[in-house]
Amino acid sequence: MSETVLRRTLLIIAVLGLALGLGVWRYGIDIASPDMIWAAATLPVVAALAISILRDFWIGRIGVDAIALVSMSAALLLGQALAAVVVAIMYAGGTVLEDLARGRAERNLKALTDRAPRVAHRKSAHGTETVAIDQVAVGDELLVRAGELLPVDGILIDASALLDESTVTGEPLPERRGAGDALRSGTVNAGEAFVMRASAVANKSTYAAIVRMVAAAQTAKAPFIRIADRFALLLLPATLLVAGIAWYLSNDPVRALAVLVVATPCPLILAAPVAFIGGVSRAARAGILMKGSAALEALAQIRTAIFDKTGTLTLGGAELIEIDVAPGQGTDEPLRLLASLEQASHHVLADSIVRIARHGNLLLSQPRDVREHRGEGLEGQVDGMSVVAGSRPLVLGNGPLPNWAKSGESRYRDTQVLRVFVTIDGRLAAVFTFGDAIREDAPGTVGALRSAGVTRIVMLTGDDGAAAEKVSASLDLDAVFSDATPADKVGTVEAEKATAPTMMVGDGINDAPALAAATVGIAMGARGGTASSEAADVVVLTDRLQPVAEALRIARRTRGIALQSIVVGLALSGAAMIAAAMGHITPVAGALLQEGIDVAVIVNALRALGGGRLEHSQTGRRS
């Protein structure tokens, strides 16, 4: 029988024993005394726990499990079988909850491996053949069709190619590559089919390296040490010492038993789990998925925050920045005609353009005779007018720009934007400029993090320095690292983590290794179950940045409540132990008193379920 099955079986036995005993007590069924039933349900847990403690003791570890064993054994010896079975349920339930998180490590690579290229189209003297990716050798010429993943790293042979590199670099807009340029596996062909030459085999290519880094970073992460264990190292010997002294000085074993009863470590067993479960539930209501109490406890200690740019600090898509129109022309009609035409397109901008037009309540028409120039633009008929939209070479050829459009061309010459030129019946009517915009809640989130005690906020991106600095200047960041590969991101995260507990916030596959390497990885997961969500410890389920600060606030509040519950509970238990040792508390009274302490501690721990809303204040921003 596996340990997981054993723990679940022990929990079922304890719960059924408690229920059966209560039924016998309530209805007076004459099959066995309730105490016998509760004791019988507790003994399997005690036996299994004793074996577990011996095994842990052999490797030099002792913690809250040892206190649970003393607690249940003492309760049984004192005839407090009901208390014993309740403790047994709490202990067994906690182990089952911990088991639920154990399968995460094996699932972390699922999103990556599911998306990994499987086949390649290899050219030969006999034509093109489809082969398994592991059959590709360096030097093979490969055909990459429209919409396909690049199977391996390589060199572009054809004159040009349009690539969506967002999964590797985080860059939201397709990039144009020329003959001889290096290409990376895992990127997507966003244009026409092209031919490349393999420069690396599959397991040596970029995408395979990302998968390996995620696996290595996950397995290297230190295990979570429960808060209760730290206190247990002091409580267990202190309890035994006080009980022994009471027995020795009074020569009365009842006093020793009373001490053991009031020292029942329910504050340790229950307070932290209840608080953490409450915190996780509270976070879920705010659209934040915490992958267990370990993530929450670690998040509470964060002092450095690292953010990816594209899709994290920014919206991660091409947003309409500006519309330049010909003199005497309004913006609505060119936008309506463009959106009408884009309804027939599969381009990365098409959905965004149509959404913008519909948001402006513009009535779109059905385009006709549409011809798409993949990667360049499209043309067609809309309401009897000839509309051409796309790149400047497609729309204007070698012709000059009219004077009204020259200022915009100069303004955006050195920036990462996509310019869509639109002609209506052969005349340039408008130029639409699209780019990646900063999230509206990004400044408030940065300010809230500083107010919460985060002392260093960094941006780490695969984008170029100019684009990164522009975003940084708007957000009052402490440092910017640009042009970073996935390996660079891992190195930067590890360097920051060596200085202070560090969280990494990102959204793309290229961020997954860094998320796994950080003290806490936070994924922006609203746009789908990507590898970043699998590798992260925390997933933001809404398409907003503000929940990152809310997650930190919840984590710190929850950890504070858990510590408070443990310290206050143990202080009250310590005072009761002294009173019991002096003969002022009998075992029965001690059991009742301890139950009262336990209830008070649990009620306090339940406060983690609540909590006020995060204030979107930027008062914490440094001047």
C-alpha positions as CSV (number, residue, x, y, z in Angstrom):
1,M,0.0,0.0,0.0
2,S,1.4,3.4,-1.0
3,E,1.8,6.2,1.6
4,T,-0.9,8.3,-0.1
5,V,-3.4,5.5,0.1
6,L,-2.4,4.7,3.7
7,R,-2.9,8.3,4.8
8,R,-6.3,8.6,3.1
9,T,-7.3,5.3,4.7
10,L,-6.3,6.5,8.2
11,L,-8.3,9.7,7.7
12,I,-11.4,7.7,6.6
13,I,-11.0,5.4,9.7
14,A,-10.7,8.3,12.1
15,V,-13.7,10.2,10.6
16,L,-15.9,7.1,10.6
17,G,-14.8,6.3,14.1
18,L,-15.7,9.7,15.3
19,A,-19.1,9.6,13.6
20,L,-19.9,6.0,14.9
21,G,-18.9,7.0,18.4
22,L,-21.1,10.1,18.3
23,G,-24.0,8.0,17.0
24,V,-23.6,5.4,19.8
25,W,-23.4,8.2,22.4
26,R,-26.4,10.1,21.0
27,Y,-28.8,7.2,20.5
28,G,-27.5,4.8,23.2
29,I,-26.8,1.9,20.8
30,D,-25.5,-1.0,22.8
31,I,-22.7,-2.3,20.6
32,A,-19.6,-0.7,22.3
33,S,-18.8,2.3,24.4
34,P,-18.1,5.5,22.5
35,D,-14.7,5.7,24.1
36,M,-13.8,2.3,22.8
37,I,-14.8,3.2,19.3
38,W,-12.9,6.5,19.4
39,A,-9.8,4.8,20.8
40,A,-10.0,2.1,18.2
41,A,-10.2,4.7,15.4
42,T,-7.2,6.6,16.9
43,L,-4.9,3.6,17.4
44,P,-4.1,3.1,13.6
45,V,-3.2,6.7,13.3
46,V,-1.0,6.5,16.4
47,A,0.8,3.4,15.1
48,A,1.4,4.9,11.6
49,L,2.6,8.1,13.2
50,A,5.0,6.3,15.5
51,I,6.6,4.5,12.5
52,S,6.8,7.8,10.6
53,I,8.5,9.6,13.6
54,L,11.0,6.8,14.0
55,R,11.9,7.1,10.3
56,D,12.2,11.0,10.6
57,F,14.2,10.7,13.7
58,W,16.7,8.4,11.9
59,I,17.4,11.3,9.5
60,G,17.6,13.9,12.3
61,R,14.2,15.6,12.0
62,I,11.6,16.1,14.7
63,G,8.6,18.4,14.5
64,V,4.9,18.8,15.1
65,D,4.3,15.1,14.3
66,A,6.1,14.1,17.5
67,I,3.9,16.4,19.5
68,A,0.8,15.0,17.8
69,L,1.9,11.5,18.9
70,V,2.4,12.6,22.5
71,S,-0.9,14.4,22.4
72,M,-2.9,11.4,21.2
73,S,-1.1,9.0,23.4
74,A,-1.7,11.2,26.5
75,A,-5.3,11.6,25.6
76,L,-5.8,7.8,25.3
77,L,-4.0,7.2,28.6
78,L,-6.1,9.8,30.3
79,G,-9.3,8.3,28.9
80,Q,-9.9,11.3,26.6
81,A,-10.7,9.2,23.6
82,L,-12.8,11.9,21.9
83,A,-10.0,14.4,22.1
84,A,-7.6,11.7,20.7
85,V,-9.8,10.9,17.7
86,V,-10.2,14.6,16.9
87,V,-6.5,15.1,17.0
88,A,-6.1,12.0,14.8
89,I,-8.5,13.5,12.2
90,M,-6.6,16.8,12.2
91,Y,-3.3,15.1,11.7
92,A,-4.4,12.6,9.1
93,G,-6.4,15.3,7.2
94,G,-3.3,17.5,7.1
95,T,-1.2,14.8,5.5
96,V,-3.8,14.1,2.9
97,L,-3.9,17.8,1.9
98,E,-0.1,17.8,1.6
99,D,-0.3,14.8,-0.7
100,L,-2.6,16.6,-3.1
101,A,0.3,19.0,-4.0
102,R,2.9,16.3,-4.5
103,G,1.9,15.6,-8.1
104,R,2.7,19.1,-9.2
105,A,6.3,18.6,-10.0
106,E,5.4,15.9,-12.5
107,R,2.8,18.2,-14.1
108,N,5.1,21.2,-14.4
109,L,6.5,20.2,-17.8
110,K,3.2,19.1,-19.3
111,A,2.3,22.4,-21.0
112,L,5.8,22.7,-22.4
113,T,6.1,19.2,-23.8
114,D,2.5,19.2,-25.2
115,R,3.4,22.2,-27.3
116,A,6.9,21.0,-28.3
117,P,7.4,20.4,-32.1
118,R,6.9,16.7,-33.0
119,V,7.7,16.6,-36.7
120,A,9.7,18.4,-39.4
121,H,9.3,18.6,-43.2
122,R,12.8,17.6,-44.5
123,K,13.7,18.4,-48.2
124,S,15.5,15.8,-50.2
125,A,16.3,14.9,-53.8
126,H,13.0,13.1,-53.9
127,G,10.9,15.9,-52.6
128,T,9.7,16.8,-49.1
129,E,9.2,14.1,-46.4
130,T,7.7,14.4,-42.9
131,V,10.0,12.9,-40.3
132,A,10.1,12.8,-36.5
133,I,11.9,15.7,-35.0
134,D,14.6,13.6,-33.5
135,Q,15.6,12.5,-37.0
136,V,16.6,16.0,-38.0
137,A,20.4,16.4,-38.4
138,V,22.5,19.5,-38.5
139,G,22.6,20.8,-42.1
140,D,19.2,19.4,-43.2
141,E,17.0,21.7,-45.2
142,L,13.5,22.0,-43.7
143,L,10.3,23.4,-45.0
144,V,8.3,25.4,-42.5
145,R,4.7,25.9,-43.5
146,A,2.4,28.8,-42.6
147,G,1.3,28.6,-39.0
148,E,3.8,25.9,-38.0
149,L,6.3,25.8,-35.1
150,L,9.9,25.9,-36.1
151,P,11.1,22.3,-35.2
152,V,14.8,23.1,-34.4
153,D,17.2,26.0,-34.4
154,G,18.4,27.0,-37.8
155,I,19.4,29.5,-40.5
156,L,16.9,31.1,-42.9
157,I,17.7,30.2,-46.5
158,D,14.8,32.1,-48.2
159,A,14.9,35.8,-48.7
160,S,12.6,36.6,-45.8
161,A,10.3,35.1,-43.1
162,L,7.7,36.6,-40.7
163,L,8.0,35.0,-37.2
164,D,5.9,35.1,-34.1
165,E,8.6,34.9,-31.4
166,S,6.4,35.7,-28.4
167,T,6.8,32.2,-26.8
168,V,10.6,32.6,-26.7
169,T,11.3,36.3,-26.5
170,G,8.0,37.7,-25.3
171,E,7.9,40.2,-28.2
172,P,4.2,40.6,-29.0
173,L,4.6,41.7,-32.7
174,P,5.8,39.4,-35.5
175,E,9.4,40.0,-36.5
176,R,10.7,40.0,-40.1
177,R,13.8,37.9,-40.7
178,G,16.1,38.0,-43.7
179,A,18.3,35.4,-45.4
180,G,21.1,34.2,-43.1
181,D,19.4,35.2,-39.9
182,A,19.3,32.7,-37.0
183,L,16.0,31.2,-36.2
184,R,14.9,29.5,-32.9
185,S,12.8,26.5,-32.3
186,G,9.4,27.0,-30.7
187,T,8.7,30.2,-32.7
188,V,5.8,30.3,-35.1
189,N,5.8,31.0,-38.8
190,A,3.4,33.9,-39.1
191,G,3.9,34.4,-42.8
192,E,4.3,32.4,-46.0
193,A,6.2,29.0,-46.0
194,F,9.9,29.2,-46.1
195,V,13.0,27.0,-46.1
196,M,15.6,26.9,-43.3
197,R,18.8,24.9,-42.6
198,A,19.0,23.1,-39.3
199,S,21.9,24.4,-37.1
200,A,21.2,22.2,-34.1
201,V,19.5,18.9,-33.4
202,A,16.2,18.9,-31.5
203,N,17.5,18.3,-27.9
204,K,20.1,21.0,-28.4
205,S,17.7,23.6,-29.7
206,T,16.2,26.6,-27.9
207,Y,12.8,25.1,-27.0
208,A,14.4,21.9,-25.5
209,A,16.7,24.1,-23.4
210,I,13.7,25.9,-22.0
211,V,12.1,22.6,-21.0
212,R,15.3,21.5,-19.3
213,M,15.7,24.7,-17.4
214,V,12.1,24.5,-16.0
215,A,12.8,20.9,-14.8
216,A,16.1,21.8,-13.2
217,A,14.8,24.9,-11.5
218,Q,11.8,23.0,-10.1
219,T,13.8,20.1,-8.7
220,A,16.3,22.6,-7.1
221,K,13.7,24.5,-5.1
222,A,14.1,23.9,-1.4
223,P,11.2,22.0,0.4
224,F,8.9,24.1,2.5
225,I,9.5,23.9,6.3
226,R,6.3,24.2,8.2
227,I,6.1,27.0,10.8
228,A,4.8,24.6,13.4
229,D,7.9,22.4,13.3
230,R,10.1,25.4,14.4
231,F,8.0,25.8,17.6
232,A,7.7,22.0,18.1
233,L,11.5,21.7,18.7
234,L,11.0,23.8,21.8
235,L,7.5,22.7,22.9
236,L,8.0,18.9,23.0
237,P,11.0,18.9,25.4
238,A,9.5,21.7,27.5
239,T,6.3,19.7,27.9
240,L,8.0,16.6,28.9
241,L,10.3,18.5,31.3
242,V,7.4,20.3,33.0
243,A,5.4,17.1,33.4
244,G,8.5,15.3,34.8
245,I,9.2,18.0,37.3
246,A,5.5,18.1,38.4
247,W,5.5,14.4,39.0
248,Y,8.9,14.5,40.8
249,L,8.0,17.4,43.1
250,S,4.4,16.2,43.9
251,N,5.0,12.4,43.6
252,D,1.6,12.5,41.9
253,P,1.4,11.1,38.3
254,V,-2.0,12.8,37.9
255,R,-0.3,16.2,37.8
256,A,2.0,15.0,35.0
257,L,-0.9,13.7,33.1
258,A,-2.7,17.1,33.6
259,V,0.4,18.8,32.2
260,L,0.4,16.6,29.1
261,V,-3.3,17.2,28.5
262,V,-3.1,21.0,28.6
263,A,-0.1,20.8,26.4
264,T,-2.0,19.1,23.6
265,P,-0.5,20.9,20.6
266,C,-3.7,21.7,18.7
267,P,-2.5,25.3,18.2
268,L,0.4,23.9,16.3
269,I,-1.5,21.2,14.5
270,L,-4.5,23.4,13.5
271,A,-3.6,27.1,13.6
272,A,-1.2,27.3,10.8
273,P,-3.1,25.0,8.4
274,V,-6.4,26.8,9.1
275,A,-4.9,30.2,8.6
276,F,-3.1,29.2,5.4
277,I,-6.2,27.4,4.0
278,G,-8.1,30.6,4.8
279,G,-5.5,32.7,3.0
280,V,-5.6,30.5,0.0
281,S,-9.4,30.7,-0.1
282,R,-9.3,34.5,0.3
283,A,-6.8,34.7,-2.6
284,A,-9.0,32.6,-4.8
285,R,-11.9,35.1,-4.3
286,A,-9.6,37.7,-5.6
287,G,-8.7,35.7,-8.7
288,I,-5.4,34.4,-7.4
289,L,-4.5,30.7,-7.4
290,M,-2.1,29.8,-4.7
291,K,-0.6,26.4,-5.2
292,G,-0.6,25.3,-1.6
293,S,0.4,26.9,1.7
294,A,4.1,26.7,0.8
295,A,3.7,29.3,-1.9
296,L,1.7,31.5,0.4
297,E,4.2,31.3,3.2
298,A,7.1,32.0,0.9
299,L,5.3,34.9,-0.8
300,A,4.9,36.6,2.6
301,Q,8.6,37.0,2.9
302,I,9.3,38.6,-0.5
303,R,11.5,41.7,-0.7
304,T,12.4,41.8,-4.4
305,A,9.9,41.8,-7.3
306,I,11.0,41.0,-10.9
307,F,8.5,41.7,-13.7
308,D,8.6,40.6,-17.3
309,K,7.5,43.4,-19.7
310,T,5.4,42.0,-22.5
311,G,2.0,40.7,-21.3
312,T,2.9,41.5,-17.7
313,L,3.7,45.2,-17.2
314,T,2.2,45.8,-20.6
315,L,-0.9,44.3,-22.2
316,G,1.1,41.9,-24.4
317,G,-0.8,42.7,-27.6
318,A,-0.9,45.3,-30.3
319,E,-3.1,48.1,-29.1
320,L,-4.1,51.1,-31.2
321,I,-1.9,54.0,-30.2
322,E,-2.7,56.7,-32.8
323,I,-4.6,57.3,-36.0
324,D,-3.2,59.8,-38.6
325,V,-5.7,60.8,-41.2
326,A,-5.7,62.8,-44.4
327,P,-6.9,66.4,-44.2
328,G,-10.7,66.7,-44.1
329,Q,-11.0,63.0,-43.2
330,G,-12.4,61.8,-39.8
331,T,-11.1,58.7,-38.0
332,D,-14.3,56.7,-37.9
333,E,-14.7,55.9,-41.6
334,P,-11.2,54.7,-42.2
335,L,-11.4,52.6,-39.0
336,R,-14.8,51.2,-40.1
337,L,-13.5,50.3,-43.6
338,L,-10.3,48.8,-42.2
339,A,-12.2,46.7,-39.6
340,S,-14.7,45.5,-42.2
341,L,-11.8,44.3,-44.4
342,E,-9.9,42.7,-41.4
343,Q,-12.9,40.5,-40.7
344,A,-11.5,38.3,-43.5
345,S,-8.0,38.2,-42.2
346,H,-6.1,35.9,-39.9
347,H,-3.4,38.4,-39.1
348,V,-2.4,39.0,-35.5
349,L,-4.0,42.5,-35.6
350,A,-7.3,41.6,-37.1
351,D,-9.2,40.7,-33.9
352,S,-7.8,43.8,-32.2
353,I,-8.9,46.1,-35.0
354,V,-12.4,44.6,-35.2
355,R,-12.8,44.8,-31.5
356,I,-11.8,48.5,-31.4
357,A,-14.3,49.3,-34.2
358,R,-17.1,47.5,-32.5
359,H,-16.3,49.1,-29.2
360,G,-16.8,52.4,-31.0
361,N,-20.3,51.3,-32.2
362,L,-19.2,51.3,-35.9
363,L,-21.3,49.3,-38.3
364,L,-19.1,46.9,-40.2
365,S,-19.8,45.7,-43.7
366,Q,-19.1,42.4,-45.4
367,P,-15.9,42.6,-47.5
368,R,-15.8,41.1,-51.0
369,D,-13.0,39.9,-53.3
370,V,-10.5,39.9,-50.5
371,R,-6.9,39.0,-51.3
372,E,-4.5,38.6,-48.5
373,H,-0.7,39.1,-48.8
374,R,0.5,37.0,-45.9
375,G,2.6,39.0,-43.5
376,E,2.1,42.2,-45.5
377,G,-1.6,43.1,-45.6
378,L,-4.7,42.6,-47.6
379,E,-7.0,44.3,-50.2
380,G,-10.7,44.0,-51.1
381,Q,-13.9,45.7,-51.7
382,V,-16.0,47.3,-48.9
383,D,-19.3,49.0,-49.8
384,G,-18.2,49.4,-53.4
385,M,-14.8,51.0,-52.4
386,S,-11.4,49.5,-53.0
387,V,-9.6,49.3,-49.7
388,V,-5.9,48.3,-49.3
389,A,-4.4,47.9,-45.8
390,G,-1.0,46.8,-44.7
391,S,2.7,47.7,-44.8
392,R,3.9,50.8,-46.6
393,P,5.6,48.8,-49.4
394,L,2.4,47.0,-50.1
395,V,0.1,50.0,-50.0
396,L,2.3,52.7,-51.4
397,G,5.1,50.8,-53.2
398,N,8.0,53.2,-53.8
399,G,5.7,56.2,-53.8
400,P,6.4,59.1,-51.4
401,L,4.4,59.9,-48.3
402,P,2.0,62.8,-48.3
403,N,3.1,65.7,-46.0
404,W,0.4,64.9,-43.4
405,A,1.8,61.4,-42.9
406,K,5.5,62.3,-42.6
407,S,5.4,63.5,-39.0
408,G,4.0,60.2,-37.8
409,E,6.6,58.3,-39.8
410,S,9.4,60.3,-38.1
411,R,7.8,60.0,-34.7
412,Y,7.8,56.2,-34.7
413,R,10.9,55.5,-36.7
414,D,12.9,54.1,-33.8
415,T,10.1,52.5,-31.8
416,Q,8.6,49.1,-31.7
417,V,5.3,49.7,-33.4
418,L,3.4,48.3,-36.3
419,R,2.1,50.9,-38.8
420,V,-0.9,50.0,-41.0
421,F,-1.4,52.2,-44.1
422,V,-4.9,52.3,-45.5
423,T,-5.8,53.5,-49.0
424,I,-9.4,54.1,-50.1
425,D,-9.9,54.0,-53.9
426,G,-6.2,54.5,-54.4
427,R,-5.7,57.4,-52.1
428,L,-3.9,57.2,-48.7
429,A,-6.6,57.9,-46.1
430,A,-5.1,57.0,-42.8
431,V,-2.2,55.5,-41.0
432,F,-2.9,53.4,-37.9
433,T,-0.1,52.9,-35.3
434,F,-0.2,49.8,-33.1
435,G,2.0,49.0,-30.1
436,D,2.2,47.4,-26.7
437,A,0.7,49.6,-24.1
438,I,1.4,49.7,-20.3
439,R,-1.3,48.2,-18.2
440,E,-3.5,50.9,-16.6
441,D,-3.0,49.3,-13.1
442,A,0.8,48.9,-13.4
443,P,1.7,52.2,-11.7
444,G,-0.7,51.5,-8.8
445,T,0.6,47.9,-8.5
446,V,4.2,49.1,-8.2
447,G,3.2,51.6,-5.6
448,A,1.2,49.1,-3.6
449,L,4.2,46.7,-3.6
450,R,6.5,49.4,-2.3
451,S,3.9,50.2,0.4
452,A,3.8,46.5,1.3
453,G,7.5,46.4,2.0
454,V,9.0,45.3,-1.4
455,T,12.3,47.2,-1.5
456,R,13.5,46.5,-5.0
457,I,11.4,46.2,-8.2
458,V,13.1,45.1,-11.5
459,M,12.0,44.7,-15.1
460,L,13.5,41.7,-16.9
461,T,12.6,41.4,-20.6
462,G,13.7,39.9,-23.9
463,D,12.8,43.1,-25.7
464,D,15.4,45.7,-26.7
465,G,16.7,48.4,-24.4
466,A,14.8,51.3,-25.9
467,A,11.4,49.7,-25.4
468,A,12.3,48.5,-21.9
469,E,13.6,51.9,-20.8
470,K,10.4,53.6,-22.1
471,V,8.3,51.4,-19.8
472,S,10.6,51.7,-16.9
473,A,10.5,55.5,-17.0
474,S,6.8,55.4,-16.5
475,L,6.9,53.0,-13.5
476,D,9.7,54.2,-11.2
477,L,11.6,50.9,-11.4
478,D,14.9,50.2,-9.7
479,A,16.6,48.4,-12.5
480,V,16.0,47.2,-16.1
481,F,17.5,44.1,-17.8
482,S,16.7,44.0,-21.5
483,D,17.6,41.7,-24.5
484,A,17.5,38.7,-22.0
485,T,17.2,35.1,-23.2
486,P,15.5,32.5,-21.1
487,A,18.9,31.5,-19.7
488,D,19.7,35.2,-18.9
489,K,16.4,35.5,-17.1
490,V,17.2,32.5,-14.9
491,G,20.7,33.9,-14.1
492,T,19.2,37.3,-13.2
493,V,16.6,35.8,-10.9
494,E,19.1,33.6,-9.2
495,A,21.4,36.6,-8.6
496,E,18.5,38.6,-7.1
497,K,17.4,35.6,-5.0
498,A,20.8,35.3,-3.5
499,T,20.4,38.8,-2.0
500,A,16.7,38.7,-0.9
501,P,13.6,36.5,-1.3
502,T,12.5,37.2,-4.8
503,M,9.3,36.8,-6.8
504,M,9.2,36.7,-10.6
505,V,6.1,37.7,-12.5
506,G,5.6,36.7,-16.1
507,D,3.2,35.2,-18.7
508,G,5.0,33.5,-21.5
509,I,6.8,30.2,-22.1
510,N,10.0,32.1,-22.2
511,D,9.4,33.1,-18.6
512,A,8.7,29.6,-17.3
513,P,12.3,28.8,-16.3
514,A,12.7,32.1,-14.4
515,L,9.3,31.6,-12.7
516,A,10.5,28.2,-11.5
517,A,13.8,29.5,-10.3
518,A,12.4,32.3,-8.2
519,T,11.5,32.1,-4.5
520,V,8.0,32.5,-5.8
521,G,6.9,32.5,-9.4
522,I,3.7,34.4,-10.3
523,A,2.1,33.7,-13.7
524,M,-0.3,36.0,-15.5
525,G,-2.6,33.1,-16.5
526,A,-5.8,34.8,-17.7
527,R,-5.1,34.1,-21.4
528,G,-4.7,30.4,-21.2
529,G,-3.0,27.5,-19.4
530,T,0.6,28.2,-20.6
531,A,3.8,26.6,-19.3
532,S,4.3,29.7,-17.2
533,S,1.1,28.8,-15.2
534,E,2.4,25.3,-14.7
535,A,5.8,26.3,-13.6
536,A,4.6,29.1,-11.3
537,D,3.7,28.9,-7.6
538,V,0.9,31.5,-7.9
539,V,-1.3,32.1,-10.9
540,V,-3.3,35.4,-11.5
541,L,-6.5,34.3,-13.1
542,T,-7.7,37.8,-14.1
543,D,-6.2,39.9,-16.8
544,R,-5.0,42.5,-14.4
545,L,-1.7,43.2,-12.6
546,Q,-3.2,44.5,-9.4
547,P,-3.8,41.0,-8.0
548,V,0.0,40.6,-7.7
549,A,0.1,43.2,-5.0
550,E,-3.1,41.8,-3.5
551,A,-1.5,38.3,-3.3
552,L,1.4,39.7,-1.4
553,R,-0.8,41.5,1.0
554,I,-2.9,38.4,1.6
555,A,0.2,36.3,2.1
556,R,1.7,38.6,4.7
557,R,-1.6,39.0,6.6
558,T,-2.1,35.2,6.6
559,R,1.4,34.4,7.8
560,G,1.0,37.1,10.6
561,I,-2.3,35.5,11.7
562,A,-0.8,32.0,11.7
563,L,2.2,33.1,13.8
564,Q,-0.1,35.1,16.1
565,S,-2.3,32.0,16.6
566,I,0.6,29.8,17.3
567,V,2.4,32.1,19.7
568,V,-0.8,33.1,21.6
569,G,-2.0,29.5,21.7
570,L,1.3,28.2,23.0
571,A,1.6,31.0,25.6
572,L,-1.9,30.1,26.9
573,S,-0.9,26.4,26.9
574,G,2.3,27.3,28.7
575,A,0.5,29.2,31.4
576,A,-2.0,26.3,31.8
577,M,0.9,23.8,32.0
578,I,2.4,25.7,34.9
579,A,-1.0,25.9,36.7
580,A,-1.5,22.1,36.1
581,A,2.0,21.4,37.5
582,M,1.2,23.3,40.6
583,G,-2.0,21.2,41.1
584,H,-4.5,24.0,40.3
585,I,-5.9,22.2,37.2
586,T,-7.1,18.6,37.2
587,P,-6.8,16.5,34.0
588,V,-10.5,16.8,33.2
589,A,-10.5,20.6,33.8
590,G,-7.2,20.8,31.8
591,A,-8.8,19.0,28.9
592,L,-11.7,21.5,28.9
593,L,-9.4,24.4,29.2
594,Q,-7.2,23.2,26.4
595,E,-10.3,22.8,24.2
596,G,-11.2,26.4,25.0
597,I,-7.7,27.5,24.0
598,D,-7.9,25.5,20.8
599,V,-11.3,27.1,19.8
600,A,-9.9,30.6,20.5
601,V,-6.8,29.9,18.4
602,I,-8.9,28.5,15.5
603,V,-11.3,31.3,15.6
604,N,-8.4,33.7,15.3
605,A,-6.9,31.7,12.5
606,L,-10.2,31.9,10.6
607,R,-9.6,35.7,10.3
608,A,-7.4,34.8,7.3
609,L,-10.6,34.2,5.3
610,G,-11.4,37.9,5.5
611,G,-9.5,41.1,5.0
612,G,-10.2,44.4,3.4
613,R,-9.6,45.4,-0.2
614,L,-6.2,46.5,-1.4
615,E,-5.9,50.3,-1.5
616,H,-4.7,51.4,-4.9
617,S,-2.4,54.1,-3.4
618,Q,0.9,55.1,-4.8
619,T,2.0,56.8,-1.6
620,G,4.6,54.1,-1.3
621,R,6.4,55.2,-4.4
622,R,9.7,56.8,-3.9
623,S,10.3,60.3,-5.0
